């Protein structure tokens, strides 16, 4: 575990330094310093290119490992241009999302075009051999073999997590902090003797450190935002980290349980309201916390606590335990939703 901790610390320091300079350059050149939109909570222009620092710090350190100790990043035996095939796919997929995010942070591309480019990045992952061969049966018995269904499930999983983290980026430090927690949990699980996926543990440790180095600048009051550049990248790395070298979907899904349920609820609400499911609004769970009277810090810390709690539960339980925890997650989400509605109504009646 010491090696993973060391990698995370180095990534943290690189990201911390890069974020400082990206912020200065963005402000100096007026990059993405657009006026706050209707759905935004901040009152003054803040740069939205912070994700570049997270992306560069991650791939800079990964490149150092490839040059100095390439065996530490061995996923499959097949190589392309001397690079592990799986890892090359992760780079190309993340590069597609980086370019998409930068363009969107500057120009605000149409949601469906962005979704299409996210799908391209997800298909690249499948093309480069990252698959889900089977899923554990939560009710016991034989594992569920996916066969060709993996070519459907992998892109769907990646699209889901990318957009969950993207939509979670509505409060200062929320998406970045939850991403750090999720990546650390996946890294710990991957490093255990039971799972034994050291390369996955390493890239998740590096990604966690890269995201953590950005957090001091992004926590309330934020001085720079992840933007789509960073939120899509972190969602992508989380999604890939949960499936590369073997499935860890149940663990990642449990840590991200509340944001995933919130995303599904928001999609259905938008559809039944006659709106596009991709149209941004202020009806996410974290917005409802604010409407109920909680501060940004209180909301973010509470959602951090839930993610950490279910991350610990995921690490301590097998498939059946995670399945039972997911049922409790549904109950918590229901109670939380009702509680926020009553608190909001109570504020209106005061």
C-alpha positions in Angstrom: 0.0 0.0 0.0 3.0 2.3 0.5 3.7 2.4 -3.2 0.2 3.5 -4.0 0.2 6.1 -1.3 3.5 7.5 -2.6 2.0 7.7 -6.2 -1.0 9.5 -4.8 1.1 12.0 -2.9 3.2 12.8 -6.0 0.1 13.2 -8.1 -1.4 15.5 -5.5 1.7 17.8 -5.5 1.8 17.9 -9.3 -1.9 18.7 -9.5 -1.6 21.3 -6.7 1.1 23.2 -8.6 -0.5 22.8 -12.0 -3.9 24.0 -10.8 -2.3 27.2 -9.4 -0.8 28.0 -12.8 -3.8 27.0 -14.8 -5.9 29.3 -12.6 -3.5 32.2 -13.1 -3.3 31.7 -16.9 -7.0 31.3 -17.3 -7.8 34.5 -15.4 -5.0 36.5 -17.1 -6.2 35.4 -20.6 -9.9 35.6 -19.6 -10.4 31.9 -20.6 -14.0 30.7 -19.8 -14.6 33.6 -17.5 -18.2 33.8 -18.7 -21.0 35.4 -16.7 -22.8 33.0 -14.4 -25.6 31.1 -16.1 -29.2 30.8 -14.7 -28.5 27.4 -13.2 -25.2 28.5 -11.6 -24.8 29.3 -7.9 -21.8 31.5 -8.1 -22.3 35.3 -8.5 -19.0 36.2 -10.3 -17.1 34.8 -13.3 -14.8 31.9 -12.3 -12.6 30.0 -14.8 -13.9 26.5 -15.8 -10.7 24.9 -17.1 -9.4 23.3 -13.9 -9.9 19.8 -15.4 -6.8 20.4 -17.5 -4.6 20.4 -14.4 -6.2 17.1 -13.2 -5.8 15.5 -16.7 -2.2 16.6 -17.2 -1.0 15.6 -13.7 -2.6 12.2 -14.1 -1.1 11.4 -17.4 2.3 13.0 -16.6 2.8 10.7 -13.7 1.4 7.7 -15.6 3.9 8.5 -18.4 6.8 8.5 -15.8 5.8 5.1 -14.6 5.6 3.8 -18.2 9.2 5.1 -18.9 10.7 4.0 -15.6 8.8 1.0 -14.3 6.4 -0.1 -17.1 5.6 -3.5 -15.4 3.7 -1.5 -12.7 1.1 -0.6 -15.4 0.6 -4.1 -16.9 -3.0 -4.8 -17.7 -2.8 -7.2 -20.7 0.1 -8.8 -22.6 -0.8 -7.2 -25.9 1.0 -3.9 -26.7 0.5 -1.3 -29.3 3.5 1.0 -30.0 5.1 -0.6 -26.9 2.2 0.6 -24.7 -0.2 -1.7 -22.9 -3.3 -2.0 -25.1 -5.8 -1.3 -22.4 -3.9 1.7 -21.1 -3.6 3.1 -24.6 -7.3 2.8 -25.0 -7.8 4.7 -21.7 -5.5 7.5 -22.9 -7.3 7.9 -26.3 -10.8 7.8 -24.7 -9.8 10.4 -22.1 -8.2 12.5 -24.8 -11.5 12.6 -26.7 -13.3 13.7 -23.5 -10.6 16.3 -22.8 -11.0 17.9 -26.2 -14.8 17.7 -25.9 -14.7 19.3 -22.5 -12.4 22.1 -23.5 -14.6 23.0 -26.5 -17.7 22.8 -24.3 -16.2 25.0 -21.6 -15.5 27.6 -24.2 -18.5 27.2 -26.6 -21.2 25.2 -24.8 -21.8 22.5 -27.4 -25.3 20.9 -27.7 -25.9 18.2 -25.1 -26.6 15.5 -27.7 -23.4 16.2 -29.5 -21.6 15.9 -26.2 -23.3 12.6 -25.5 -22.3 11.3 -28.9 -18.7 12.1 -28.2 -18.9 10.5 -24.8 -20.2 7.4 -26.6 -17.2 7.5 -29.0 -14.8 7.5 -26.0 -16.7 4.6 -24.4 -16.6 2.6 -27.7 -12.8 3.2 -27.8 -12.5 1.5 -24.5 -14.3 -1.6 -25.8 -12.2 -1.6 -29.0 -9.0 -1.6 -27.0 -10.1 -4.7 -25.1 -11.5 -3.5 -21.8 -14.6 -5.7 -21.2 -16.8 -7.1 -18.4 -16.8 -10.8 -18.8 -19.2 -11.6 -16.0 -21.1 -10.2 -13.0 -21.5 -11.7 -9.6 -25.0 -13.0 -8.8 -26.3 -10.9 -5.8 -28.7 -13.7 -5.0 -26.1 -16.4 -5.0 -25.4 -19.2 -7.4 -23.4 -19.0 -10.6 -21.9 -15.8 -12.0 -23.8 -14.0 -14.7 -21.8 -14.5 -17.9 -22.2 -11.5 -20.3 -20.6 -12.8 -23.5 -21.5 -10.2 -26.3 -23.6 -8.2 -23.9 -20.4 -6.7 -22.6 -20.3 -4.5 -25.8 -23.5 -2.9 -24.6 -22.9 -2.8 -20.8 -19.4 -1.2 -21.0 -20.5 1.8 -23.0 -23.7 2.2 -20.9 -21.7 2.0 -17.7 -19.1 4.6 -18.9 -21.8 7.0 -20.1 -23.7 6.7 -16.8 -20.7 7.4 -14.6 -19.3 10.2 -16.8 -22.6 12.0 -16.7 -23.3 11.3 -13.0 -20.0 13.0 -12.1 -20.6 15.8 -14.7 -24.1 16.5 -13.2 -22.7 16.2 -9.6 -20.5 19.2 -10.4 -23.0 21.7 -9.2 -21.6 22.7 -5.8 -18.0 23.8 -5.0 -15.9 20.7 -4.3 -18.7 18.2 -4.6 -17.8 16.3 -7.8 -14.1 16.5 -7.2 -14.4 15.3 -3.6 -16.8 12.4 -4.3 -14.4 11.4 -7.1 -11.5 11.3 -4.7 -13.4 9.1 -2.3 -14.6 6.7 -5.1 -11.1 6.4 -6.6 -9.5 5.7 -3.2 -12.1 3.0 -2.5 -11.5 1.3 -5.8 -7.7 1.6 -5.3 -8.0 -0.1 -1.9 -10.2 -2.9 -3.2 -7.9 -3.4 -6.2 -4.8 -3.7 -3.9 -6.3 -6.4 -1.7 -5.0 -9.9 -2.0 -8.5 -11.1 -2.9 -8.8 -8.9 -6.0 -5.1 -8.4 -6.6 -5.1 -5.8 -9.4 -2.0 -3.7 -8.7 -2.1 -1.8 -12.0 -5.7 -0.7 -11.3 -4.8 0.2 -7.8 -1.9 2.4 -9.1 -3.9 4.3 -11.7 -6.8 4.9 -9.3 -4.3 6.1 -6.7 -2.7 8.5 -9.2 -6.2 9.7 -10.3 -7.2 10.2 -6.6 -4.1 12.2 -5.9 -4.6 14.3 -9.1 -8.2 15.1 -8.0 -7.2 15.8 -4.4 -4.6 18.3 -5.5 -7.3 20.3 -7.3 -9.7 20.3 -4.3 -8.1 23.1 -2.3 -8.9 25.5 -5.2 -12.3 24.0 -5.8 -13.7 23.7 -2.3 -16.1 26.5 -1.2 -15.6 29.3 -2.1 -14.2 27.9 -5.4 -11.5 29.8 -7.2 -11.6 27.5 -10.2 -14.0 24.9 -11.5 -13.4 21.5 -13.0 -15.6 22.3 -16.0 -16.8 19.6 -18.3 -13.1 19.0 -19.0 -12.4 17.7 -15.5 -15.8 16.2 -14.5 -16.0 14.0 -17.6 -12.4 13.0 -17.2 -12.9 11.9 -13.6 -16.1 10.1 -14.3 -14.3 8.3 -17.2 -11.4 7.2 -15.0 -13.8 6.0 -12.3 -15.9 4.1 -14.8 -12.8 2.5 -16.4 -11.2 1.8 -13.0 -14.3 -0.2 -12.0 -14.0 -2.5 -14.9 -10.4 -2.8 -16.1 -8.7 -6.1 -15.1 -12.0 -7.3 -13.7 -15.3 -6.0 -12.5 -15.6 -3.8 -9.5 -18.9 -2.2 -10.6 -20.8 -3.1 -7.5 -18.3 -1.2 -5.3 -18.2 1.9 -7.5 -21.9 1.9 -7.9 -22.4 1.7 -4.1 -20.1 4.6 -3.4 -21.8 6.7 -6.1 -25.2 5.3 -5.2 -26.9 8.6 -4.2 -25.6 10.5 -7.2 -26.6 7.7 -9.5 -30.1 7.5 -8.1 -30.4 11.2 -8.3 -29.3 11.2 -11.9 -31.9 8.5 -12.8 -34.6 10.4 -11.0 -33.7 13.7 -12.7 -33.7 12.0 -16.1 -37.2 10.6 -15.6 -38.5 13.9 -14.2 -37.2 15.8 -17.2 -38.8 13.3 -19.6 -42.2 13.4 -17.9 -42.0 17.2 -17.8 -41.6 17.2 -21.6 -38.0 18.4 -21.4 -34.8 16.9 -22.8 -33.2 14.5 -20.4 -29.9 16.3 -21.1 -31.1 19.8 -20.3 -29.4 21.2 -17.3 -31.5 22.5 -14.4 -31.4 23.1 -10.6 -33.5 20.1 -9.5 -30.6 17.8 -8.5 -30.4 16.5 -5.0 -27.7 18.9 -4.0 -29.8 21.8 -5.2 -32.7 20.6 -3.1 -30.4 20.6 0.0 -29.8 24.3 -0.6 -33.5 25.0 -1.2 -34.2 23.2 2.2 -31.8 25.7 4.0 -28.5 23.8 4.1 -25.3 25.7 3.1 -23.0 24.6 0.3 -20.4 23.3 2.8 -23.0 21.4 4.8 -24.4 19.7 1.7 -21.0 18.8 0.3 -19.8 17.4 3.6 -23.0 15.4 4.2 -22.7 13.8 0.7 -19.0 13.1 1.3 -20.0 11.3 4.5 -22.5 9.1 2.7 -20.0 8.2 0.0 -17.4 7.3 2.6 -19.9 5.3 4.6 -21.0 3.2 1.7 -17.4 2.9 0.5 -16.5 1.3 3.8 -19.5 -1.0 3.6 -18.5 -2.0 0.1 -15.0 -2.9 1.2 -16.2 -5.0 4.1 -18.9 -7.0 2.2 -19.2 -9.4 -0.6 -21.7 -9.3 -3.4 -24.7 -10.2 -1.3 -23.8 -7.6 1.3 -23.4 -4.9 -1.3 -26.8 -5.9 -2.8 -28.4 -5.5 0.7 -26.6 -2.2 1.2 -28.0 -0.9 -2.1 -31.5 -1.6 -0.9 -30.8 0.5 2.2 -29.4 3.1 -0.1 -32.8 3.3 -1.8 -34.5 3.7 1.6 -32.1 6.4 2.6 -32.7 8.2 -0.7 -36.5 8.0 -0.3 -36.3 9.3 3.3 -33.9 12.1 2.3 -36.1 13.2 -0.5 -39.1 13.4 1.7 -37.2 15.2 4.4 -35.9 17.8 2.0 -39.4 18.4 0.6 -40.8 19.0 4.1 -37.9 21.3 5.0 -38.4 23.3 1.8 -42.1 23.7 2.5 -41.4 24.7 6.1 -39.1 27.5 4.9 -41.8 28.8 2.6 -44.3 28.9 5.4 -42.1 30.9 7.7 
